[in-house]
């Protein structure tokens, strides 16, 4: 069941990517509409800051975790030859 659903989404990767980017654009546009009573952080005054902060934070975590996995988890191709 899940495998069929994943295959369905993989076949339509461009549509899924477009939906994610449309949601990101919607989040930034929604930031223009909402009222900002009193900023508590410097990012509260910049329009779209928290959307961009979340996107860059996720990308940075992916890059760091992928790099750490190559350093700590990756083994030689055939470790039993030694």
C-alpha positions in Angstrom: 0.0 0.0 0.0 2.7 2.5 1.0 5.0 1.3 -1.7 2.3 2.0 -4.4 1.7 5.5 -2.9 5.5 6.3 -2.9 5.7 5.1 -6.5 2.7 7.2 -7.4 4.4 10.3 -5.9 7.8 9.5 -7.6 6.1 9.4 -11.0 4.8 12.9 -10.3 7.9 14.4 -8.7 7.5 17.7 -10.5 4.0 18.1 -9.3 5.0 17.3 -5.7 7.9 19.8 -5.9 5.6 22.4 -7.3 3.2 21.9 -4.4 6.0 22.4 -1.9 7.2 25.5 -3.5 3.7 26.9 -3.8 3.2 26.3 -0.1 6.4 28.1 0.6 5.3 31.1 -1.5 1.9 31.0 0.2 3.7 31.1 3.6 5.7 34.2 2.6 2.6 35.9 1.1 0.6 35.2 4.2 3.3 37.0 6.1 2.3 40.2 4.4 -1.3 39.8 5.5 -0.9 39.0 9.2 -0.7 41.7 11.8 2.5 42.2 13.8 1.6 43.7 17.1 5.0 43.8 18.8 8.2 42.1 17.6 10.0 39.9 20.1 12.9 38.9 17.9 14.7 40.6 15.1 13.2 38.2 12.6 9.7 39.3 13.5 10.2 42.6 11.7 11.5 41.0 8.4 8.8 39.7 6.1 9.3 36.1 5.2 12.2 35.6 7.6 10.8 32.6 9.5 9.9 30.8 6.3 13.4 31.4 4.9 14.9 30.5 8.3 13.0 27.2 8.4 14.0 26.3 4.8 17.7 27.1 5.2 17.7 25.4 8.6 16.3 22.2 7.1 18.8 22.3 4.2 21.7 22.9 6.6 20.7 20.0 8.8 20.4 17.7 5.7 23.9 18.7 4.6 25.5 18.3 8.1 23.8 15.0 8.8 24.7 13.6 5.4 28.4 14.7 5.9 28.4 13.2 9.4 27.0 9.9 8.1 29.8 9.7 5.5 32.4 10.3 8.2 31.1 8.0 10.9 28.9 5.4 9.3 30.5 4.7 5.9 32.7 1.7 5.7 35.1 0.3 3.2 33.6 -1.5 0.3 34.8 -4.9 1.6 36.0 -4.7 5.2 36.6 -8.5 5.4 39.4 -8.6 2.9 42.0 -7.4 5.5 
